[in-house]
Amino acid sequence: MLTRRFFVKGSALVMAGAGAVPFWLGRAAGASQGKRKILVAIFQRGAADGLNVVAPFAEKRYAELRPTIGVAAPGKPNGAIDLDGRFGLHPQLEPLKTLWDKGQLAIVEATGSPDPSRSHFDAQDYMESGTPGVKGDGWLNRALGPPTAETSPLRAIAMGAQLPRTLRGDRSAIAVADMQQFRMNDDTASIIESMYATSGDKQLEGAGKDAFAAMKMIETMSRGQYTPANGAQYNQGGELGRSLQQVARLIKADAGVEAAFAEIGGWDHHQNEPAQMSNLLRQFGFALAAFSQDMGDRMEDIVLVTMSEFGRTAQENGDSGTDHGHGDLMMVLGGAVRGGKVYGNWPGLEKEQLYEGRDLAVTTDFRAVLSELVSGHLGQKDLGQVFPGYRCGEPLGLLRG
């Protein structure tokens, strides 16, 4: 039975939701070129160890808790890259230091969810829903305004084989695994298009029209070669680098992107964390830096935010790793970001300061960070719709103006 969510096998594209009004590419591109505000969300699946991503090297307790896996202080071999005398980037994140110095990168410490779950699947679902303890549709989908005559079928796009929970909901959204491999079989397309056109369901018919408009746009773009601007190199960024290159390509094509999602897995380091994390952070840093370099001046209209379902234990375990924890960190990157600063209320690492005596405490709800970006950047003022049940406190001040 056909539903509003459908899959086109072999096309590497998934779409969900239904636009209320058809989209016409020429009109929308002309109206939005270079002016559209875009939010890019990056999910670090597996619970990234924020205490080693950005090390609190000034804390004496940090080295005591992590005698073998902790990041060394700045100035020591393979030491942290000093940010403000208290915190330092992992040495593999050196590509991000330039963005910090330019005031385009902000760190928010001790972030996370008030829900205590240490289950990867539950915590990811709660965070993507934007409703701790409750699994529903996605906060990023709800952050988008109602569709108009100029709304693109590519307004919300995820890089991957499946549409993530954060983009599921009433607004149209698509997932694309690989633009370069995207090909639409004419016979199959005609059959499916006819099924939607004769369905008798106006909403379903609208979704079908949007879907095929998106397919044609992606297929057209995938035929040509893409050369990143400003000497940007994505090839050292691994899978995340490839995903962000595709996001950049869509944005520069003025395809009407408003929200984009990409992910990078592999952060569940219960053992041998230093070697695994160094490799992963190298890709992570190069991918984010390449995207910013490639987008150039267009980063003024783009904000990128990173998140992970929860952090890791403050103390290393017996296998040179860490276990599931609580508090973590988020990064916010973009031309509109008031960067070069560590935000949030640092709770400390003393035994009595740790959550349940073992984890970094959460002092900034992840929704506080996302709320500022949704409201101040995307312009969605009805935050009760985006994060139901959450009441925003004093803003962090992450964005200029």
C-alpha positions in Angstrom: 0.0 0.0 0.0 1.3 3.4 -0.9 1.9 5.9 1.9 3.3 9.4 2.1 6.8 7.9 2.7 8.1 6.0 -0.3 11.3 4.5 -1.6 12.7 4.4 -5.1 14.9 1.3 -5.3 18.3 1.8 -7.0 17.9 5.6 -7.0 19.7 6.3 -3.7 16.9 8.7 -2.8 14.3 8.6 -0.1 11.6 11.2 0.5 9.1 11.8 3.2 6.4 14.4 3.8 4.2 16.3 1.4 4.6 19.8 0.1 1.4 21.7 0.0 2.3 23.6 -3.2 4.4 22.5 -6.2 7.9 24.0 -6.6 9.2 25.6 -9.8 13.0 25.7 -9.8 13.6 28.8 -11.9 11.4 31.0 -9.8 12.8 29.8 -6.5 16.4 29.9 -7.5 16.0 33.5 -8.7 14.4 34.5 -5.4 16.7 32.7 -3.0 20.1 32.8 -4.6 22.8 33.6 -2.0 20.2 34.8 0.6 18.7 31.7 2.1 19.6 30.9 5.7 20.7 27.3 6.0 21.2 25.1 9.1 23.5 22.0 8.8 23.3 19.4 11.6 26.0 16.8 12.2 25.4 13.8 14.4 28.3 12.0 15.9 26.8 8.5 16.5 28.2 6.4 19.2 28.7 8.9 22.0 31.7 11.0 21.3 34.2 11.6 24.2 33.9 15.4 24.6 36.5 15.4 27.3 39.1 14.3 24.7 37.6 16.2 21.7 38.1 19.5 23.7 40.3 18.7 26.7 39.9 20.7 30.0 43.6 20.6 30.4 43.7 23.2 33.2 41.7 20.8 35.5 44.2 18.9 37.6 41.6 16.2 38.0 41.5 15.6 34.2 45.0 14.1 34.1 44.3 12.0 37.3 41.2 10.5 35.8 42.8 9.8 32.4 46.5 8.9 33.0 46.9 7.0 29.7 44.2 8.2 27.4 43.9 11.9 28.3 45.1 14.6 25.9 48.4 16.1 27.0 48.6 19.8 28.0 49.6 22.4 25.3 53.3 22.5 24.7 53.8 18.8 25.5 54.3 16.2 22.7 51.0 15.6 20.9 49.5 18.1 23.3 46.2 19.9 23.0 45.8 23.1 20.9 45.2 25.8 23.5 42.0 27.8 23.0 41.6 30.0 26.1 44.0 28.8 28.7 41.5 26.3 30.1 40.4 24.2 27.1 42.3 22.8 24.1 41.4 21.1 20.9 42.6 17.5 20.3 45.7 17.8 18.2 44.0 16.1 15.3 41.5 19.0 15.1 44.2 21.5 14.1 42.2 22.4 10.9 39.5 23.9 13.1 41.9 26.3 14.9 41.9 28.7 12.0 38.1 28.9 12.3 38.4 29.5 16.0 40.9 32.3 15.4 38.6 33.9 12.8 35.7 33.9 15.3 33.6 31.4 13.4 33.8 28.4 15.7 32.2 28.2 19.2 32.4 25.4 21.7 29.5 24.7 24.1 30.7 22.7 27.1 28.7 20.3 29.4 25.8 19.9 27.0 23.4 17.1 26.8 19.9 15.8 27.5 18.2 15.8 30.9 17.1 12.2 30.1 19.5 9.9 31.9 19.5 7.1 29.3 22.8 5.5 28.4 21.3 3.5 25.6 22.6 4.7 22.2 19.4 4.0 20.4 17.1 5.7 22.9 19.3 8.7 23.4 19.8 9.2 19.7 16.0 9.0 19.1 15.3 11.4 21.9 17.9 13.9 20.7 16.7 13.7 17.1 13.2 14.2 18.2 14.1 17.1 20.4 11.9 15.6 23.2 14.0 13.9 25.9 12.3 10.7 27.0 9.8 10.7 24.1 10.3 9.4 20.5 8.5 11.3 17.8 9.1 13.1 14.6 12.2 15.3 14.2 13.0 18.8 15.6 14.8 19.8 12.4 11.7 19.0 10.4 9.5 21.0 12.8 12.0 23.9 12.6 11.0 24.4 8.9 8.2 26.8 8.1 5.1 25.9 6.1 5.8 25.3 2.4 5.1 28.1 -0.1 5.0 28.4 -3.9 8.8 28.8 -3.9 9.6 26.0 -1.5 12.1 23.5 -3.0 11.6 19.8 -2.8 15.3 19.8 -1.7 14.6 22.2 1.2 15.6 19.5 3.7 18.2 16.9 2.8 20.0 14.2 4.6 23.1 12.4 3.3 22.6 8.7 3.7 20.6 5.7 2.7 17.8 6.4 5.2 15.9 9.5 6.3 17.0 10.2 9.9 14.5 10.7 12.6 15.4 14.4 12.9 14.0 15.1 9.4 10.9 13.0 9.6 7.6 14.8 9.9 5.1 16.9 8.0 7.6 18.9 5.9 9.1 17.4 2.8 12.6 15.9 3.3 14.8 13.6 1.3 17.8 11.3 1.8 20.4 10.9 -0.9 23.2 8.3 -0.4 25.4 9.4 -3.3 24.6 12.1 -5.9 27.2 10.7 -8.3 25.6 7.3 -8.4 22.1 8.7 -8.6 20.4 7.6 -11.8 16.6 7.4 -12.5 15.4 4.6 -14.8 12.9 6.1 -17.2 10.5 3.1 -17.3 10.4 2.8 -13.5 10.1 6.5 -13.1 7.1 6.6 -15.5 5.3 3.8 -13.7 5.7 5.3 -10.2 4.9 8.8 -11.4 1.7 7.5 -13.0 0.8 5.7 -9.7 1.1 8.9 -7.8 -0.8 11.0 -10.5 -3.8 8.6 -10.4 -3.8 7.9 -6.7 -6.8 10.2 -6.1 -5.0 11.5 -3.0 -4.2 15.2 -3.5 -1.6 15.2 -0.7 0.0 12.1 -2.1 -0.1 13.5 -5.7 1.7 16.7 -4.4 4.4 14.6 -2.7 4.9 12.7 -5.9 5.4 15.9 -7.9 7.9 17.2 -5.4 9.7 13.9 -5.4 10.2 13.8 -9.2 11.2 17.4 -9.2 13.9 16.6 -6.7 15.0 13.5 -8.6 15.4 15.5 -11.8 17.3 18.2 -10.1 19.7 15.8 -8.4 20.2 13.8 -11.6 21.0 16.9 -13.6 23.5 18.1 -11.0 25.2 14.7 -10.8 26.1 14.6 -14.5 28.8 17.2 -14.2 32.1 17.3 -12.2 32.2 19.3 -9.0 35.3 21.3 -8.1 35.4 22.6 -4.6 36.3 26.3 -4.3 39.2 28.1 -2.6 41.4 25.0 -2.7 39.2 23.0 -0.3 40.1 19.3 -0.1 37.4 16.9 1.2 39.4 13.7 0.5 40.9 13.6 4.0 37.5 14.0 5.6 36.3 10.4 5.1 32.6 9.7 4.7 31.7 12.9 6.5 33.8 14.8 4.0 32.0 13.2 1.1 28.7 14.0 2.6 29.5 17.6 3.3 30.9 18.0 -0.3 27.5 16.9 -1.6 25.8 19.4 0.8 28.0 22.1 -0.5 27.3 21.2 -4.1 23.5 21.4 -3.5 23.8 24.7 -1.7 26.0 26.3 -4.4 23.5 25.0 -7.1 20.9 27.2 -5.4 18.6 24.2 -5.1 16.7 25.8 -2.2 18.3 23.9 0.7 17.2 25.2 4.1 18.3 22.3 6.3 20.9 19.6 5.8 21.9 16.6 7.9 25.0 14.4 7.9 26.5 11.9 10.3 29.7 10.3 11.3 29.7 7.0 13.3 32.3 5.1 15.2 32.5 7.0 18.5 31.8 4.2 20.9 35.4 3.7 22.2 35.2 1.2 25.1 38.8 0.2 24.3 41.9 1.5 22.6 40.4 5.0 22.4 43.5 7.1 21.6 44.2 5.4 18.3 40.6 5.2 17.2 39.8 8.7 18.2 42.8 10.2 16.5 41.8 8.7 13.2 38.2 9.7 13.6 38.9 13.3 14.7 41.3 13.8 11.9 38.5 13.1 9.4 36.0 15.1 11.4 38.3 18.2 11.5 39.3 18.0 7.9 35.6 17.6 6.8 34.3 20.6 8.7 37.3 22.8 7.7 36.9 21.8 4.0 33.2 22.6 4.0 33.8 26.0 5.5 36.6 26.7 3.0 34.6 25.5 0.1 31.6 27.7 1.0 33.7 30.8 1.4 31.6 34.0 1.8 28.4 31.9 1.7 29.2 30.7 5.3 27.6 34.1 6.3 24.3 32.4 5.6 25.2 29.0 7.0 25.3 27.7 10.6 26.6 24.2 11.3 26.1 22.4 14.6 27.5 19.1 15.9 26.0 16.8 18.6 26.3 13.3 20.0 23.8 11.3 22.0 25.8 11.6 25.3 29.3 11.8 26.5 31.7 9.3 28.1 32.8 8.5 31.7 35.2 11.0 33.1 37.5 8.2 34.2 39.2 5.9 31.8 38.4 2.1 32.1 40.9 -0.8 32.2 41.0 -1.2 28.4 42.3 2.3 27.5 38.8 3.4 26.7 35.7 5.0 28.3 32.2 3.8 28.9 28.8 5.4 28.3 28.5 8.7 30.2 26.3 11.8 30.3 27.5 15.4 29.6 29.3 16.2 26.3 29.9 19.2 24.1 28.5 20.8 20.9 30.3 22.8 18.3 28.7 25.7 16.4 30.3 26.9 13.2 29.5 29.7 10.7 29.9 33.2 9.6 27.1 34.4 11.9 28.5 32.7 14.9 30.1 34.6 17.7 33.0 32.2 17.9 36.4 32.1 19.5 34.8 31.4 22.8 33.9 28.5 25.0 30.3 28.7 26.2 28.4 27.0 28.9 28.7 26.5 32.7 31.7 24.2 33.3 30.7 22.0 36.3 34.1 20.6 37.1 35.5 17.1 37.4 35.8 16.6 41.2 34.0 13.5 42.5 31.2 15.6 44.0 30.8 17.6 40.8 30.4 14.6 38.5 26.9 13.3 37.6 26.3 10.2 39.7 29.9 10.4 40.7 31.2 9.2 37.3 30.2 11.5 34.4 30.5 15.1 33.3 27.3 16.8 34.4 24.9 18.4 31.9 24.6 22.2 32.6 23.3 23.2 29.2 20.4 21.4 27.7 21.1 20.6 24.0 17.8 22.2 23.2 19.1 25.6 24.5 21.8 25.5 21.8 19.4 24.3 19.0 16.7 26.8 20.0 19.1 29.8 19.5 20.0 28.5 16.1 16.4 27.7 15.0 15.1 31.1 16.2 18.1 33.4 15.5 19.2 31.8 12.2 16.3 30.0 10.6 13.8 32.6 12.0 11.4 30.0 13.4 10.0 31.9 16.4 7.5 29.3 17.6 10.0 27.3 19.6 7.2 25.6 21.5 6.3 23.8 18.2 9.9 22.8 17.6 10.7 21.7 21.2 7.4 21.0 22.9 7.5 21.2 26.6 10.8 23.0 26.7 11.1 26.5 28.2 14.2 28.4 27.0 16.2 30.2 29.6 18.8 33.0 29.2 20.2 32.8 25.7 23.9 31.8 25.4 24.5 34.5 22.7 26.0 32.2 20.1 25.0 34.3 17.1 26.0 37.8 16.2 23.2 40.4 16.1 
